[in-house]
């Protein structure tokens, strides 16, 4: 994960979070006028380049044809964003080298961060082709992989947002851009309102203190897996905090101390550092790290973390409970235990997964029936809309997810 020096915001107390968890500057305008302005800015982002409304999906319109499940996880690629990366010269390390969880987890004092955090590095470094690193990594790690066999290619964040919608738990507005290729493969492209956000918590220091850096040159670690979401074959990528070192299926390799990046091809600005043999860099046990403050001795479990694990086969969470940065308890919690604490019964969430599958299928069929189904699309949930529906519409100023050369290699 990338952190920027805090030069954008002066420490004057002149910024605030609004009710939709967006960070904005205060001014002399009244609170009411300010809120109206923030809503206007949010709508500009949500409905940017909107062309024609195709469908409004109401939660109650989504039928349950059969219970859903997530199964048959297979790792097909990985990469790191190299620490030397800039938006002008983005560099990835393939295959990726993860951080490792330390063995002795002792309670200690954490330092509060006060930095700017890049929330979506793929959008930050590759604004024109944010999914290119994912495809390039799979081509290098699993050259024989048949992309046309996949129904949906996405980031984990997109699945979590749609899952919350079908359950009626969406609180924040969101937008997901969509493209469909000649093989009718859907591609969900992450589109966050803010690529950079202030980070003022203890999670960064928690991760630094309790993980071992896999390589001094490697930044955030991304893994790419395929799995079945009901009857939908998904290729999904997600940022992984760390792994258990002994869960490597081969002999973990380290980067050479001096490795110069090379270009992927002439049509791309993305650069590559080769990280070794992917078969020696496959890990079975991914770990999610998180912290939570304790107030009045209340250990309230954050239920939003549960779907993080579900959609990426993460079986272990390391949880740091702290009181103003002083760790009081560190827990290693299995997915089953997290489900129990979040009151997530398998038979209940399988119904929600079934509805998610139905929603994705409905989106795909609506796009296929559209005369302009080779153009770009977006689905939007607007928290300020009383209908609380999901809008599917076409967009003008469409862009290609992949460079022409990469597109020809991937979807032959």
Secondary structure, 3 states (H helix, E strand, C coil): CCEECCCCCCCCCCEEECCCCCEEECCCCCHHHHHHHHHHHHHHHHCCCEEEEEEEECHHHCCCCCCCCEEEEEEEEEEEEECCCCCCCCEEEECCCCCEECCCCCCCECCCCCEEEECCHHHHHCCCCCCHHHHHHHHHHCCCCCHHHCCEEEEHHHHHHHHHHHCCCCCCCEEEEEEECCCCCEEEEEECCCCEEEECCCHHHHHHHHEECCCCCEEEEEEEEEEEECCEEEEEEEEECEECHHHECCCCCCCCCCCCCEECCCCCCCEEEECCCHHHCCECCEEEEEEEECECCECCCCHHHHHHHHCCCCCEEEEEEEECCEEEEEEEEEHHHHHHHCCCCHHHHHHHHHHHHHHHHHHHHHHHHCCCCCCEEEEEECCCCCCCCEEEEEECCCCCCCCHHHHHHHCC
